[in-house]
Amino acid sequence: MKMKKFLILVRQFSIAIGILLIWRGLWYMLDYVDRVIFNGNNIFTVVGGVVIGIVILYLPDHDLKELGKLY
């Protein structure tokens, strides 16, 4: 029983690390896009990221209830 709980913990931890590494990679890629394409002006990727994020949250349920969970 203890081994099963340990394996669940290891799996959850590895998933969290994987998500963090993906987030970090995307962050650096967007910084690179800002420098190369937009000459260091990150307003385009900031606004674009917010808009794309809202669309991603809206599409599955056709509502934005997920944003209400922030507070």
N, C-alpha and C positions, 0 to 999 in steps of 0.2 A: 504494500500500500504506500509506504514512504517513497519507494522507487518510482511509482506511478506519479505521485505529486511532484517529485523532483524532475521527472521528464516533462511534465506539463509546464513547470516553471522554466526549464531550459528552452522549451519550444516558444513560450511567450516572450522570453527575453531575446531569443534570436530573431523573432519577428519584429520586435521593437527596434533592435539594432539595424535590421534590414531597412525598415522604414526611415530611420534617421539617416542612414547612408544615402538612400535615394533622395531624401530632402536636401541633404548637403550637396550632392552632385547637381541637382537641379538649381540650387542657389548659385553655385559657381558658374554653371552654364549661362544663367541669366546675367550674371555679372560680366561674363565674357561678351555676351550679345550687346550689353550696354556699352562696353568699351569699344568694340569693333564696329558695330552697325550704327549705334546712336551717339558715338563720340563721347561717351561718359554720361550722357543725359539719361538717367534711369526712369524718368517719368513715364515713358512709353511702356516699359515692362511692368512698372508698378500698376498703372491703370489697367493694362491688358491682363495682368494676373488677377486683379480684383474682379474684373468683368468675367473672365473665364471661370474663376472660382464660383461666382454667383450662378453662372449658367450650369456648371456641373452640379451644384446643390439643387438647382431648380428642376432639372430634367427628370430625375426618377419619379418624383411624387407630384410634380407641377405645383409645388409650393416651396416656401423658404422657412419652414418651421425649424430647420436645423440652426438657422441664425438666431432664433429665439432662445436657444439653449445656451447661448454665450453669457447670459447674465442671470 
